[in-house]
Amino acid sequence: MSDGTKRADILPGLKVSIVLKQDQRTGRLTEGIVRDILTKSVTHPHGIKVRLENNLVGRVKTILHG
């Protein structure tokens, strides 16, 4: 299981767990399917920012399966 800090590991269609902006303090995870990758840099220490198919936006914490 990969963490979500490397952009190359994340592709549209992957199932991931993300932390939504409002959940950053609690660390509550939300699962979903990646639609768009929003982070432009190669890596990000807090996780690559993505938009899920249900339009939620957050930073990837774990990649569940491809």
C-alpha positions in Angstrom: 0.0 0.0 0.0 1.5 3.3 -1.1 1.2 6.7 0.6 -0.1 9.5 -1.6 3.0 11.8 -1.6 4.2 10.9 -5.2 2.2 12.2 -8.1 3.5 9.4 -10.4 1.7 6.8 -8.1 -1.7 8.4 -8.6 -3.8 7.9 -11.7 -7.4 8.6 -12.5 -9.6 5.6 -11.7 -7.6 4.5 -8.6 -9.4 4.0 -5.4 -7.8 6.1 -2.6 -8.4 7.5 0.9 -8.2 11.2 1.1 -8.3 13.8 3.9 -10.8 16.6 3.1 -9.7 20.2 4.1 -12.3 20.3 6.9 -11.1 16.9 8.2 -7.4 17.8 8.4 -7.5 18.4 12.2 -9.3 15.1 12.9 -7.6 13.1 10.2 -10.9 11.5 9.1 -10.5 9.7 5.8 -12.9 9.6 2.9 -12.6 6.9 0.2 -13.3 7.4 -3.5 -12.2 7.1 -7.1 -9.7 9.7 -8.4 -11.1 11.8 -11.3 -8.5 14.6 -11.5 -5.0 15.2 -10.1 -4.8 18.8 -8.9 -1.2 19.0 -7.5 1.2 20.0 -10.3 4.5 19.2 -8.4 6.1 15.7 -8.5 5.7 15.2 -4.8 3.9 16.8 -1.8 4.7 16.1 1.8 1.1 16.2 2.9 -0.2 14.2 -0.1 -1.2 14.9 -3.7 -4.4 16.9 -4.0 -7.1 15.2 -6.1 -10.7 15.5 -7.0 -12.8 12.4 -6.7 -15.5 11.3 -9.0 -18.1 12.6 -6.5 -16.4 16.1 -6.7 -14.8 16.0 -3.2 -11.3 17.4 -3.1 -8.6 16.4 -0.6 -5.1 15.1 -0.2 -4.3 11.4 -0.8 -3.3 9.5 2.3 -3.3 5.9 1.0 -3.8 4.3 -2.4 -6.2 1.4 -1.7 -5.9 -0.6 -5.0 -5.6 0.0 -8.7 
